[in-house]
Amino acid sequence: MRRWNGWGDEATQVELPAHGGAFLAERVGAGQRLADASLEQVLARVPQSRLATRHPLVSIDAEMRVRHARGQSLPDWLAMRSGDFGVFPDGVALPETAAQIRELLAWAREQDVIVIPYGGGTSVAGHINPVESAKPVLTLSLERMTQLLDLDEQSQIATFGPGASGPQVEAQLRARGYTLGHFPQSWELSTLGGWVASRSSGQQSLRYGRIEQLFAGGKVETLAGTLEIPTFPASAAGPDLRELILGSEGRFGVISEVRVRVTRLAEQEKFFAVFLPSWQQALAGIRALAQARVPLSMLRLSNAIETETQLALAGHPEQIAWLEKYLALRGARAGKCMLTFGVTGNRAQNALSVKQAKRILRAEGGVFTGTLLGKKWAENRFRFPYLRHGLWEAGYAVDTLETATDWSNVDNLLNKVEASLRQGLTDEGEQVHVFTHLSHVYGEGSSIYTTYVFRPGSSYEQTLARWSTLKHAACQAIAGNRGTISHQHGVGRDHAPYLVAEKGELGMAALKAMAQHFDPEQRLAPGVLLED
């Protein structure tokens, strides 16, 4: 069963290895565990619904409202763990068709109700949290709209309900011999409609593309009517209407149908791990791979601190010690960086891709370790969100943030983001453990994905204040140094104050005019994407 106060299935546990606990204690200090609230305590705090009338598709059940009140950001985690949720939705709607979405939107207008579109509840930027409002708040969950509605095998276009999660998308396509190939880290719970609404990026975007390359068209239910976007392989007929929906985060309407470009299942897929002696050599290697357009499906480069941390938290210290000795003999010692890459396709294509990758990376001193570590990465790539539980039990808080920039600025921006976090709590005498990887690369630049671990304060309030200090410092570093405020997590409410640095005043005015066109009463997801 899905956790009500954290990530994923209750049956899945990822514990911090003893060696990993000692590693963090040395770098951050002894863990400090805060007490968790129980579900019963939270349910007792849920107020009576303010919905004046009842709709047959709307539930006002207290536990349903609890389970749809928060996402998966660290502030959401602290709210759920402390039991101090703040605001709960007044009801949760569970439509099963586009017609029912339209019916609910008309009802919300009649009843003067705020509507929050909800996919898988995996937002880490405050997309789905109700805020204080004089009006009742309805969470409109698409979790029942999960079916593959059509598969045009000639055009390789699949039509889905927007609430289909990653496993549901892949299971239905694989039964027909196809894949979407979109694998964000939140894949287990996040949804197809949510990927479109937040401009998601999957771990194998080098082969399959980001969601903007996969999104072919669909339907959106707006308060002004239904917007239907037809599928074309390409069009020069004015601005692309898909771009109105990609990244719109529920401000313009509710996605009711998604058409995506799918691919036949590959004959073979392999993942490899390579260690490079230094960050500069590793950076040169990954940039060369991207700019040479070697047909890989995935590239991920960990900096030296992330490499050290991954090996420390992996468990099996004796095996890691042998690996360290082998790498040292081959010239990859302190400061080494691990690069993981994947090949997906037919055997002949893959063999050639691996040969090209080896040639480029060996020129930078790369030490290949085969597919064992690559297999481990593939097996565990969706388990990282569960590590927050293990760290919390050991007395540590962990969060991530991400951006993207051009290659000429990657080093500068990465260093400034890391420094802003590492120094963020010095006034409190607290250390922050910070590490980064590049996980989505392009010819012109790369994403930058940073993780930071710190000790909770003596209270939930102090812990949230520590997070706010760190988050604001890092976002300022990103916005002030040519980085996008989000490469893959979206804007939500948390990043909205920094969006103007990227879009400019004229661009922000255009987005606000679009929201006004589709939703003049600002009824849909107010405060998300655009500060109201």
C-alpha positions, 0 to 999 in steps of 0.5 A: 500500500502507498505510504501516506507520509512519504514515498512509495510502497510501505513494503519497500525499505531502503536502509542506510548501511552502517558504514554509510551512517559512519560516513555521514556522521564524519561529514555532517555530524551525528544524526538527530531524529525527530518524532513522527506523527501518526495517521490517527493524529493527522486525521483528527486535525482534518477540518470539516469540508467547506463544499456547500453542495456534494457532487457524486464524483467528489469524496470528502473522506478525511483520509482521502483528503490527507493523501492528496494534500501534499507532494514529495518535496522536503517541506511536504515531507516535514509537513507529513512527518510532523502532522502539521499539513497546513491546508487540506483540500475540501474534497477529492474528485476522481473522474474517469472520462474527459466528459466528467472532467468537464462536468467537474470544472463546470460544477467548480465554477458554479460553486466558486471552487478552486481546482488543483489538477493532480496526477501521481502526487510526486511534485517536488516543487509545490504544484499540488498543495492547497493554500489558504483561500476563502474559497473551497479547494477541490483536488481533481485526481486523474488516477483512474484515467490510466488506460491505453486507449489506442495504438496506431502501429503504422504511425507509432502513436499511442493514446493514453489517459493522463493518469497512467503511471510509468509502470502502467504506461510501459506494461500496456505498451510492452504487451504490444511490443512497444515502449515509451522509454520515458523513465524519470526517477519518479517513474514508479508513481508519476504520471503521463499527464504530469510529465507533459504538464511539468516538461519531464525528462527521463533517464534515457532521454538520449535515445528517446527524447524528453517528454516534449519530443514524445508528446504528439498531441492530445486534449485539454479541458479548460474553463473556456472549452476543450483544446484539441491538439492534433498529431503531425510529424511536423508543422509550419502552421504557426506556433506549436500549440503543444507548447501551450500545454508542455510545462503549463502545470495545470494553469491553463487546463486539465489534460484529459488525453495524451498522445505520445510517440512510441518505439518498438522494444529494443533487441538489447540493452546494456549499462556500463560503468567507467571511472575517470581520474579527475573531474576535468577529464570526466567533463571533457569525456562526457562533453565529447560523447554528447557532441560526437552524437555517439548513439547512447541511451543514457549518460550520467557523470558523478562528481568526485564527492558523489562518487565517494558517497555512492561507494560509501552508501553502497554497502559491501565495504570489502568488495568496494575496497577491492574495487578501490585497489583496482582503480588505484592501480589503473590511475583512478585514485582520490578525485576519481569520477564515475560515469555510467552509460547505456546502449539500447538498440540492436546488437550491431548498433550497440557494439559500435556505440560501445566501441566509440564510447571506449575510444573517447573515454580512454583518451581521458584516462577512463577505466572500464569496469564492465557491466556489473556496476551498470546492472546495479544502477539499472536495478536500483535506479528508481529506489533513490527516493526511498533512501530519504526514509533510511536517512530520516531514520538515521537522523538526516534530511536529504533534498535535491535540486536541479538546473541546466546550462551551456557547457561553457558555464557548467563548471561555474554554475555547479561550483556556485550551487554547491558552495551556496549549499555547503556554506548555507548553514555555517551561521548555525555551525552546521555542515552540509554534505553536497554532491552532484551529477550530470544526468541529461546531456546535450550538444550545447550543455547539460543538466546539473543535479545536486543532492544535499544532506543536513541534520534536522534541527531540534524541531520541525520548524527549525528544520524547515527554516534550514531547508528554506535557507539552503533552497533560497541560496541555491536558487539565487545562485542558479538564477544569477548564473545563467541556469534555468530554475528547473530542467525537469522538476517544473516551477510549481510554487517553490520556483515561481519567484525565480522564473522572471530571471529566466523569462523576463518581464515581457515573457512573464506578461505573455504567460499571464495573458495566456492564463487569463485567456483560459482561466480568467477567474484564476480558478485552476492551480492559483500560485503555481507557475505564475505568482498571483 
